[in-house]
């Protein structure tokens, strides 16, 4: 059964991938309206499309990242809004900061727990609804992440448009800030290749093979070239293998070793608007 492809569907795919309108229509048609399959179709045609990442959900809003006083835990949350008029408003930023403070004070682990926290005489959920009524825009807590470690560094970038948490196995004040900034700038998928799901690697390999075959290369050659493409994907998207932004002559792994041979990043979270 054929699926009706709407202008809204095409625009959504265009906004996500950066591909042209006609290409997006073709991709959705070929994939019978399946959004993820349409992205893969575009990539198999050799198009460079923007990666779909879970850290990009709301176009506008405020992101706050902060840690407990002892740096043993950190939270990063996004309260979304419809326009930058609201998200750039100092009063709205302060509103989100108050919610983040409450999350830290109440040792919150999930967005559901945060909505039930009381600030003054109101729950956070009621405060969000009141703010929605006051400003006339849809707002919501769209992301909430927590990291617990021996030391957690936090970083906020770009007028509260991105927040990062980086958890380490030991205290790392300066290195913590450097790595959090690296994560903000380079947007890795995982710490290393062992943290990349097997299905993600298989998907990249399949796309690479189809791309190579589309160029007219034989199947046996496509298999070999695909290995190199997958290795490059892992290098580009795993933090430890990325070039260190402050010194491209070394990797992030090299940088951490230069600080302390026993220093390890154990977890990170990155939440961004846009």
TAFEN-V108788 format. One record per pair of residues at least 12 apart in sequence whose C-alpha atoms are under 10 Angstrom apart, sorted by the first residue. I is the first residue (numbers start at 1). J is the second residue. D is the distance in Angstrom with one decimal. If there is no record, write none. Layout:
I:J:D ; I:J:D
This chain:
1:32:8.6 ; 2:29:8.6 ; 2:32:6.5 ; 2:33:8.6 ; 3:28:9.2 ; 3:29:7.9 ; 3:31:9.6 ; 3:32:5.8 ; 3:33:6.1 ; 3:34:9.3 ; 4:28:9.6 ; 4:29:8.6 ; 4:32:8.5 ; 4:33:7.6 ; 5:25:7.5 ; 5:26:9.8 ; 5:28:7.0 ; 5:29:7.0 ; 5:32:8.3 ; 5:33:6.5 ; 6:25:8.9 ; 6:28:9.7 ; 6:33:9.4 ; 7:21:9.4 ; 7:25:8.6 ; 9:24:8.8 ; 9:25:8.4 ; 9:28:8.1 ; 9:33:8.2 ; 9:35:8.4 ; 10:22:8.6 ; 10:23:9.1 ; 10:24:5.7 ; 10:25:5.7 ; 10:26:9.3 ; 10:27:9.1 ; 10:28:7.5 ; 10:29:10.0 ; 10:33:9.6 ; 10:35:9.7 ; 11:24:8.0 ; 11:25:9.1 ; 12:24:9.1 ; 12:35:9.1 ; 13:25:8.7 ; 13:27:9.1 ; 13:28:8.4 ; 13:35:7.3 ; 13:36:9.4 ; 13:38:8.1 ; 13:39:7.7 ; 14:39:9.9 ; 14:49:9.4 ; 14:50:9.7 ; 15:50:9.1 ; 16:39:8.9 ; 16:49:8.0 ; 16:50:6.4 ; 16:51:7.9 ; 16:52:7.1 ; 16:53:9.8 ; 16:56:9.7 ; 16:274:9.9 ; 17:38:10.0 ; 17:39:7.3 ; 17:42:8.8 ; 17:43:9.7 ; 17:47:9.3 ; 17:48:8.1 ; 17:49:4.6 ; 17:50:4.5 ; 17:51:7.1 ; 17:52:7.9 ; 18:47:9.6 ; 18:48:8.4 ; 18:49:6.0 ; 18:50:6.4 ; 18:51:10.0 ; 19:39:9.5 ; 19:42:8.0 ; 19:43:10.0 ; 19:47:7.6 ; 19:48:8.0 ; 19:49:6.5 ; 19:50:8.7 ; 23:38:9.8 ; 23:41:9.8 ; 23:42:7.5 ; 23:45:9.8 ; 23:47:9.6 ; 24:38:7.7 ; 24:39:8.6 ; 24:41:9.5 ; 24:42:7.8 ; 25:38:9.2 ; 26:38:8.6 ; 26:41:9.2 ; 26:42:9.0 ; 27:39:7.4 ; 27:40:8.7 ; 27:41:5.9 ; 27:42:6.3 ; 27:43:9.9 ; 27:45:9.7 ; 28:41:8.6 ; 28:42:9.5 ; 36:52:9.0 ; 39:51:9.0 ; 39:52:8.8 ; 40:203:8.7 ; 40:204:9.3 ; 40:206:9.6 ; 40:207:7.0 ; 41:207:8.5 ; 41:210:9.7 ; 41:211:10.0 ; 42:207:9.8 ; 43:204:9.7 ; 43:207:6.8 ; 43:208:8.6 ; 43:210:9.1 ; 43:211:7.6 ; 44:204:10.0 ; 44:206:8.8 ; 44:207:5.4 ; 44:208:7.2 ; 44:209:8.5 ; 44:210:5.7 ; 44:211:5.0 ; 44:212:8.8 ; 44:213:9.5 ; 44:214:8.0 ; 45:207:9.1 ; 45:210:8.1 ; 45:211:6.3 ; 45:212:9.7 ; 45:214:7.4 ; 45:215:9.4 ; 46:207:9.1 ; 46:208:9.0 ; 46:210:9.0 ; 46:211:5.8 ; 46:212:8.8 ; 46:214:8.4 ; 46:215:9.0 ; 47:211:9.4 ; 53:187:9.3 ; 53:189:8.5 ; 53:271:9.7 ; 53:272:9.6 ; 54:143:9.5 ; 54:189:9.9 ; 54:270:9.1 ; 54:271:8.1 ; 54:272:9.0 ; 55:78:9.9 ; 55:143:8.4 ; 55:162:9.0 ; 55:163:9.8 ; 55:187:9.3 ; 55:269:8.7 ; 55:270:6.2 ; 55:271:4.6 ; 55:272:5.3 ; 55:273:7.5 ; 55:274:9.1 ; 56:143:9.9 ; 56:162:9.6 ; 56:270:9.4 ; 56:271:7.0 ; 56:272:5.4 ; 56:273:5.5 ; 56:274:5.8 ; 57:78:9.4 ; 57:80:8.8 ; 57:142:7.8 ; 57:143:8.4 ; 57:271:8.7 ; 57:272:7.6 ; 57:273:6.5 ; 57:274:7.0 ; 58:78:8.3 ; 58:79:8.6 ; 58:80:5.8 ; 58:81:7.6 ; 58:82:8.4 ; 58:140:9.9 ; 58:142:7.6 ; 58:143:9.2 ; 58:161:9.9 ; 58:271:9.9 ; 58:272:8.0 ; 58:273:5.3 ; 58:274:6.1 ; 59:80:7.7 ; 59:81:7.9 ; 59:82:7.5 ; 59:83:8.2 ; 59:84:8.7 ; 59:161:9.3 ; 59:272:8.9 ; 59:273:5.2 ; 59:274:4.2 ; 60:78:9.5 ; 60:79:8.7 ; 60:80:5.8 ; 60:81:5.2 ; 60:82:5.8 ; 60:83:5.8 ; 60:84:5.8 ; 60:85:9.1 ; 60:86:8.4 ; 60:87:6.2 ; 60:88:9.0 ; 60:139:9.7 ; 60:161:8.0 ; 60:272:9.6 ; 60:273:6.1 ; 60:274:6.8 ; 61:78:6.9 ; 61:79:5.6 ; 61:80:4.0 ; 61:81:4.6 ; 61:82:7.3 ; 61:83:7.6 ; 61:84:7.1 ; 61:85:9.6 ; 61:86:7.5 ; 61:87:4.6 ; 61:88:8.0 ; 61:89:9.9 ; 61:92:8.9 ; 61:93:8.8 ; 61:96:9.3 ; 61:139:8.1 ; 61:140:9.1 ; 61:141:9.5 ; 61:142:9.6 ; 61:160:8.2 ; 61:161:7.4 ; 61:272:9.6 ; 61:273:7.1 ; 61:274:9.4 ; 62:77:8.3 ; 62:78:5.7 ; 62:79:5.5 ; 62:80:6.4 ; 62:81:7.9 ; 62:84:9.5 ; 62:86:9.2 ; 62:87:5.8 ; 62:88:8.0 ; 62:89:9.7 ; 62:92:8.1 ; 62:93:6.4 ; 62:94:9.7 ; 62:95:9.6 ; 62:96:6.9 ; 62:97:9.0 ; 62:141:9.8 ; 62:159:8.3 ; 62:160:5.4 ; 62:161:6.0 ; 62:162:8.1 ; 62:163:9.4 ; 62:272:9.1 ; 62:273:8.0 ; 63:76:7.0 ; 63:77:5.6 ; 63:78:4.4 ; 63:79:6.6 ; 63:80:8.4 ; 63:87:9.5 ; 63:93:8.7 ; 63:96:8.0 ; 63:97:8.9 ; 63:100:9.5 ; 63:141:9.9 ; 63:143:8.9 ; 63:144:9.7 ; 63:156:7.7 ; 63:157:9.0 ; 63:158:9.8 ; 63:159:8.7 ; 63:160:5.0 ; 63:161:5.6 ; 63:162:5.7 ; 63:163:5.9 ; 63:164:9.4 ; 63:271:7.3 ; 63:272:7.2 ; 63:273:7.7 ; 64:76:5.5 ; 64:77:5.5 ; 64:78:6.6 ; 64:79:8.7 ; 64:93:8.8 ; 64:96:7.3 ; 64:97:6.7 ; 64:99:9.4 ; 64:100:6.8 ; 64:101:9.7 ; 64:144:9.8 ; 64:154:9.3 ; 64:155:8.7 ; 64:156:6.7 ; 64:157:9.5 ; 64:159:9.9 ; 64:160:6.3 ; 64:161:8.4 ; 64:162:7.7 ; 64:163:5.9 ; 64:164:8.8 ; 64:271:9.1 ; 65:77:6.6 ; 65:78:9.0 ; 65:97:9.2 ; 65:100:7.9 ; 65:144:9.9 ; 65:145:9.3 ; 65:146:9.5 ; 65:153:9.3 ; 65:154:5.8 ; 65:155:6.3 ; 65:156:6.1 ; 65:157:9.6 ; 65:160:8.8 ; 65:162:8.4 ; 65:163:5.1 ; 65:164:6.3 ; 65:165:6.9 ; 65:269:9.8 ; 65:270:9.4 ; 65:271:8.9 ; 66:97:9.4 ; 66:100:7.6 ; 66:101:8.4 ; 66:103:9.9 ; 66:104:8.1 ; 66:146:9.9 ; 66:152:9.2 ; 66:153:8.1 ; 66:154:5.6 ; 66:155:7.6 ; 66:156:8.5 ; 66:163:8.6 ; 66:164:8.8 ; 66:165:7.9 ; 67:100:9.7 ; 67:101:9.5 ; 67:104:7.3 ; 67:146:9.5 ; 67:147:9.1 ; 67:148:9.6 ; 67:151:9.5 ; 67:152:6.9 ; 67:153:7.1 ; 67:154:6.5 ; 67:155:9.7 ; 67:165:8.5 ; 68:101:9.4 ; 68:103:10.0 ; 68:104:6.3 ; 68:105:8.2 ; 68:107:9.2 ; 68:148:10.0 ; 68:152:8.7 ; 68:153:10.0 ; 69:104:9.4 ; 70:150:9.4 ; 70:151:8.2 ; 70:152:8.9 ; 71:148:8.8 ; 71:149:8.2 ; 71:150:7.6 ; 71:151:5.4 ; 71:152:5.2 ; 71:153:7.0 ; 71:154:9.1 ; 71:167:9.2 ; 71:171:8.7 ; 71:173:9.7 ; 72:147:8.4 ; 72:148:5.9 ; 72:149:5.5 ; 72:150:5.4 ; 72:151:5.1 ; 72:152:5.8 ; 72:153:9.0 ; 72:167:8.5 ; 72:168:9.5 ; 72:170:9.9 ; 72:171:9.5 ; 73:104:8.5 ; 73:107:8.9 ; 73:146:7.2 ; 73:147:5.6 ; 73:148:4.4 ; 73:149:6.3 ; 73:150:8.2 ; 73:151:7.4 ; 73:152:5.9 ; 73:153:8.8 ; 73:154:9.8 ; 73:165:9.2 ; 73:166:9.9 ; 73:167:8.2 ; 74:103:9.6 ; 74:104:7.6 ; 74:107:9.6 ; 74:145:8.4 ; 74:146:5.7 ; 74:147:5.3 ; 74:148:6.6 ; 74:149:8.8 ; 74:151:9.2 ; 74:152:6.2 ; 74:153:7.6 ; 74:154:7.1 ; 74:164:9.5 ; 74:165:6.6 ; 74:166:8.6 ; 74:167:8.5 ; 74:269:9.8 ; 75:100:7.6 ; 75:101:9.6 ; 75:103:7.6 ; 75:104:7.2 ; 75:107:9.4 ; 75:108:8.5 ; 75:109:8.4 ; 75:110:9.7 ; 75:144:7.2 ; 75:145:5.7 ; 75:146:4.5 ; 75:147:6.5 ; 75:148:9.0 ; 75:152:9.6 ; 75:154:8.4 ; 75:163:9.3 ; 75:164:8.9 ; 75:165:7.3 ; 75:269:9.0 ; 76:100:7.8 ; 76:103:9.5 ; 76:143:7.9 ; 76:144:5.9 ; 76:145:5.3 ; 76:146:6.5 ; 76:147:8.8 ; 76:154:8.4 ; 76:155:9.5 ; 76:156:9.3 ; 76:162:9.2 ; 76:163:6.2 ; 76:164:7.0 ; 76:165:7.0 ; 76:269:7.8 ; 76:270:8.0 ; 76:271:7.2 ; 77:96:8.6 ; 77:97:9.6 ; 77:99:9.0 ; 77:100:7.1 ; 77:103:9.3 ; 77:110:10.0 ; 77:111:8.6 ; 77:141:7.3 ; 77:142:7.7 ; 77:143:5.3 ; 77:144:4.4 ; 77:145:6.4 ; 77:146:8.8 ; 77:162:9.6 ; 77:163:7.9 ; 77:164:9.8 ; 77:270:9.8 ; 77:271:7.5 ; 77:272:9.7 ; 78:96:8.2 ; 78:100:9.5 ; 78:140:8.3 ; 78:141:5.8 ; 78:142:5.7 ; 78:143:5.0 ; 78:144:6.6 ; 78:145:9.3 ; 78:160:9.2 ; 78:161:8.8 ; 78:162:8.7 ; 78:163:8.6 ; 78:271:7.4 ; 78:272:8.1 ; 78:273:8.3 ; 79:92:9.6 ; 79:93:9.4 ; 79:95:9.6 ; 79:96:6.7 ; 79:97:9.9 ; 79:99:9.3 ; 79:128:9.1 ; 79:139:6.6 ; 79:140:5.4 ; 79:141:4.4 ; 79:142:5.9 ; 79:143:7.3 ; 79:144:9.1 ; 79:273:10.0 ; 80:96:9.8 ; 80:137:9.8 ; 80:138:8.0 ; 80:139:5.3 ; 80:140:5.5 ; 80:141:6.4 ; 80:142:6.3 ; 80:143:8.7 ; 80:273:8.5 ; 81:132:9.1 ; 81:135:10.0 ; 81:137:6.7 ; 81:138:6.1 ; 81:139:4.7 ; 81:140:7.2 ; 81:141:9.4 ; 81:142:9.8 ; 82:136:9.7 ; 82:137:6.2 ; 82:138:6.3 ; 82:139:7.2 ; 83:137:8.1 ; 83:138:9.6 ; 83:139:10.0 ; 86:135:8.1 ; 86:137:8.4 ; 86:139:9.7 ; 87:139:10.0 ; 87:159:9.4 ; 87:160:8.7 ; 87:161:9.1 ; 88:159:7.8 ; 88:160:8.7 ; 88:161:9.7 ; 92:131:8.9 ; 92:135:9.8 ; 93:159:9.6 ; 93:160:8.2 ; 95:127:9.2 ; 95:128:9.2 ; 95:131:9.0 ; 96:128:9.5 ; 96:141:9.3 ; 98:119:8.6 ; 98:124:9.7 ; 99:114:8.1 ; 99:115:9.3 ; 99:117:9.0 ; 99:118:9.7 ; 99:119:8.2 ; 99:124:7.1 ; 99:127:9.3 ; 99:128:9.6 ; 99:141:9.7 ; 100:114:9.0 ; 100:144:9.8 ; 101:119:9.9 ; 102:114:8.0 ; 102:117:7.3 ; 102:118:8.1 ; 102:119:7.1 ; 102:124:8.9 ; 103:115:9.5 ; 103:117:7.8 ; 103:124:9.8 ; 103:144:9.7 ; 103:146:9.9 ; 104:146:9.8 ; 105:117:9.9 ; 106:118:9.4 ; 107:146:9.7 ; 108:144:9.6 ; 108:145:9.7 ; 108:146:8.3 ; 109:144:8.2 ; 109:145:7.6 ; 109:146:6.3 ; 109:147:9.1 ; 110:143:9.2 ; 110:144:6.3 ; 110:145:7.1 ; 110:146:7.9 ; 111:141:7.2 ; 111:142:8.2 ; 111:143:7.3 ; 111:144:5.5 ; 111:145:8.2 ; 112:125:9.2 ; 112:141:9.5 ; 112:144:9.3 ; 114:141:9.1 ; 114:144:8.8 ; 115:127:9.1 ; 115:128:8.8 ; 115:141:8.4 ; 124:141:9.6 ; 125:140:8.8 ; 125:141:8.9 ; 128:140:6.7 ; 128:141:8.2 ; 143:271:7.5 ; 143:272:9.6 ; 144:269:9.8 ; 144:271:8.7 ; 145:164:9.8 ; 145:165:8.8 ; 145:268:9.6 ; 145:269:6.9 ; 145:270:8.6 ; 145:271:8.4 ; 146:165:8.1 ; 146:267:10.0 ; 146:268:9.1 ; 146:269:7.8 ; 147:165:6.9 ; 147:166:7.6 ; 147:167:6.5 ; 147:168:9.9 ; 147:266:9.6 ; 147:267:7.1 ; 147:268:7.1 ; 147:269:7.5 ; 148:165:9.7 ; 148:166:9.4 ; 148:167:6.8 ; 148:168:9.1 ; 148:266:9.5 ; 148:267:8.5 ; 148:268:9.8 ; 149:166:8.9 ; 149:167:5.3 ; 149:168:6.0 ; 149:169:6.4 ; 149:170:8.1 ; 149:171:9.6 ; 149:265:9.4 ; 149:266:7.7 ; 149:267:8.1 ; 150:167:7.2 ; 150:168:6.0 ; 150:169:5.2 ; 150:170:5.2 ; 150:171:6.7 ; 150:172:9.5 ; 150:266:9.5 ; 151:166:8.3 ; 151:167:5.7 ; 151:168:5.2 ; 151:169:6.6 ; 151:170:5.7 ; 151:171:5.1 ; 151:172:6.9 ; 151:173:8.4 ; 151:176:8.3 ; 151:265:9.6 ; 151:266:9.9 ; 152:165:6.6 ; 152:166:5.5 ; 152:167:4.3 ; 152:168:6.3 ; 152:169:9.0 ; 152:170:9.0 ; 152:171:8.1 ; 152:172:8.4 ; 152:173:8.9 ; 152:176:7.4 ; 152:177:9.6 ; 152:180:9.7 ; 152:265:9.6 ; 152:266:9.9 ; 152:267:9.2 ; 152:268:9.1 ; 153:165:5.7 ; 153:166:5.2 ; 153:167:6.5 ; 153:168:8.3 ; 153:171:9.3 ; 153:172:8.1 ; 153:173:7.3 ; 153:174:9.2 ; 153:175:9.0 ; 153:176:5.2 ; 153:177:6.2 ; 153:178:9.4 ; 153:179:8.6 ; 153:180:6.9 ; 153:268:9.4 ; 154:166:6.5 ; 154:167:8.9 ; 154:176:8.0 ; 154:177:7.2 ; 154:179:9.8 ; 154:180:6.7 ; 154:181:9.1 ; 154:268:9.8 ; 154:269:9.6 ; 154:270:10.0 ; 155:176:9.3 ; 155:177:7.0 ; 155:178:9.5 ; 155:179:9.6 ; 155:180:6.0 ; 155:181:6.8 ; 155:183:9.6 ; 155:184:8.2 ; 155:270:9.5 ; 156:180:9.1 ; 156:181:8.8 ; 156:184:8.6 ; 156:270:9.9 ; 156:271:9.7 ; 156:272:9.8 ; 157:181:8.3 ; 157:184:7.4 ; 157:185:9.3 ; 157:272:9.1 ; 158:272:9.7 ; 158:273:10.0 ; 160:272:8.8 ; 160:273:8.8 ; 161:271:8.4 ; 161:272:5.8 ; 161:273:5.4 ; 161:274:8.1 ; 162:184:7.4 ; 162:270:7.3 ; 162:271:5.6 ; 162:272:4.2 ; 162:273:6.3 ; 162:274:9.4 ; 163:180:9.0 ; 163:181:9.7 ; 163:183:9.7 ; 163:184:7.6 ; 163:269:8.2 ; 163:270:5.9 ; 163:271:5.4 ; 163:272:6.4 ; 163:273:9.3 ; 164:177:9.8 ; 164:179:9.6 ; 164:180:6.0 ; 164:181:7.9 ; 164:182:9.7 ; 164:183:7.2 ; 164:184:6.5 ; 164:268:7.3 ; 164:269:5.7 ; 164:270:4.6 ; 164:271:6.5 ; 164:272:8.7 ; 165:177:9.5 ; 165:179:9.4 ; 165:180:6.5 ; 165:181:9.7 ; 165:183:8.9 ; 165:184:9.6 ; 165:267:8.2 ; 165:268:5.4 ; 165:269:5.2 ; 165:270:6.6 ; 165:271:9.1 ; 166:178:9.9 ; 166:179:7.2 ; 166:180:5.8 ; 166:181:9.6 ; 166:183:8.4 ; 166:265:7.1 ; 166:266:7.9 ; 166:267:6.1 ; 166:268:4.5 ; 166:269:6.8 ; 166:270:8.8 ; 167:179:9.8 ; 167:180:9.3 ; 167:264:8.7 ; 167:265:5.9 ; 167:266:5.6 ; 167:267:5.1 ; 167:268:6.0 ; 167:269:8.9 ; 168:263:7.1 ; 168:264:5.7 ; 168:265:4.5 ; 168:266:5.4 ; 168:267:7.2 ; 168:268:9.0 ; 169:262:8.5 ; 169:263:6.4 ; 169:264:5.7 ; 169:265:6.6 ; 169:266:6.5 ; 169:267:9.5 ; 170:260:9.8 ; 170:262:8.5 ; 170:263:6.5 ; 170:264:7.7 ; 170:265:9.0 ; 170:266:9.9 ; 171:263:8.5 ; 172:256:9.8 ; 172:259:8.8 ; 172:260:9.1 ; 172:263:7.9 ; 172:264:9.5 ; 172:265:9.8 ; 174:259:9.4 ; 175:255:8.7 ; 175:256:7.5 ; 175:259:7.4 ; 175:260:9.6 ; 175:263:9.4 ; 176:256:9.8 ; 176:265:8.9 ; 178:244:9.1 ; 178:245:8.8 ; 178:246:8.3 ; 178:252:9.8 ; 178:255:9.8 ; 178:256:10.0 ; 179:239:9.1 ; 179:240:10.0 ; 179:244:8.7 ; 179:245:9.3 ; 179:252:8.0 ; 179:255:9.4 ; 179:256:8.9 ; 179:265:8.7 ; 179:268:9.6 ; 180:268:8.3 ; 180:269:9.3 ; 180:270:8.9 ; 181:245:8.7 ; 181:246:9.9 ; 182:239:8.3 ; 182:242:9.1 ; 182:243:9.3 ; 182:244:7.2 ; 182:245:6.3 ; 182:246:8.6 ; 182:252:8.5 ; 183:239:7.4 ; 183:242:10.0 ; 183:245:9.7 ; 183:268:8.3 ; 183:269:8.7 ; 183:270:7.3 ; 184:269:9.7 ; 184:270:7.0 ; 184:271:8.9 ; 184:272:8.7 ; 185:245:8.1 ; 186:236:8.7 ; 186:237:8.2 ; 186:238:9.6 ; 186:239:8.2 ; 186:242:8.1 ; 186:243:9.3 ; 186:244:9.4 ; 186:245:8.3 ; 187:236:9.5 ; 187:237:7.5 ; 187:238:9.0 ; 187:239:8.3 ; 187:270:7.7 ; 187:271:9.9 ; 187:272:9.8 ; 188:234:9.5 ; 188:235:9.5 ; 188:236:7.5 ; 188:237:4.6 ; 188:238:5.3 ; 188:239:5.4 ; 188:240:9.1 ; 188:241:9.7 ; 188:242:8.3 ; 188:268:9.7 ; 188:270:9.1 ; 189:234:9.0 ; 189:236:9.1 ; 189:237:5.3 ; 189:238:5.9 ; 189:239:7.6 ; 189:268:9.8 ; 189:269:9.8 ; 189:270:9.6 ; 190:234:9.2 ; 190:237:6.8 ; 190:238:5.0 ; 190:239:6.2 ; 190:240:8.7 ; 190:267:8.7 ; 190:268:8.2 ; 190:269:9.6 ; 191:237:8.6 ; 191:238:5.3 ; 191:239:4.8 ; 191:240:5.9 ; 191:241:8.5 ; 191:242:9.8 ; 191:253:9.9 ; 191:265:7.6 ; 191:266:7.9 ; 191:267:7.5 ; 191:268:8.0 ; 192:234:7.9 ; 192:235:8.6 ; 192:237:8.3 ; 192:238:4.8 ; 192:239:6.2 ; 192:240:5.9 ; 192:241:7.2 ; 192:242:9.7 ; 192:253:9.8 ; 193:231:9.5 ; 193:233:9.9 ; 193:234:6.2 ; 193:235:8.3 ; 193:237:8.7 ; 193:238:6.3 ; 193:239:9.2 ; 193:240:9.1 ; 193:241:9.0 ; 194:234:9.9 ; 194:238:9.4 ; 195:238:8.5 ; 196:234:8.3 ; 196:237:9.1 ; 196:238:8.2 ; 201:230:7.1 ; 201:231:9.5 ; 201:233:8.7 ; 201:234:8.4 ; 202:230:9.0 ; 203:230:9.7 ; 204:226:8.6 ; 204:227:9.9 ; 204:229:8.3 ; 204:230:6.4 ; 204:233:7.9 ; 204:234:9.8 ; 205:222:10.0 ; 205:223:8.6 ; 205:225:9.7 ; 205:226:5.9 ; 205:227:7.3 ; 205:228:9.6 ; 205:229:7.7 ; 205:230:6.0 ; 205:231:9.7 ; 205:233:9.6 ; 206:223:9.4 ; 206:226:8.2 ; 206:230:9.7 ; 207:226:8.7 ; 207:229:9.9 ; 207:230:9.8 ; 208:222:8.0 ; 208:223:8.7 ; 208:225:8.1 ; 208:226:5.4 ; 208:227:8.7 ; 208:228:9.5 ; 208:229:6.7 ; 208:230:7.7 ; 209:221:9.2 ; 209:222:5.4 ; 209:223:6.3 ; 209:224:9.0 ; 209:225:7.9 ; 209:226:5.7 ; 209:227:9.2 ; 209:229:9.2 ; 210:222:8.1 ; 210:223:9.8 ; 210:226:9.2 ; 211:226:9.1 ; 212:225:7.7 ; 212:226:7.8 ; 238:252:9.7 ; 239:251:8.7 ; 239:252:6.7 ; 239:253:8.1 ; 239:265:9.6 ; 239:268:10.0 ; 240:252:4.8 ; 240:253:4.7 ; 240:254:8.2 ; 240:255:9.1 ; 240:256:8.8 ; 240:264:10.0 ; 240:265:9.0 ; 241:253:6.6 ; 241:254:8.9 ; 243:255:9.4 ; 244:256:9.8 ; 253:265:9.6
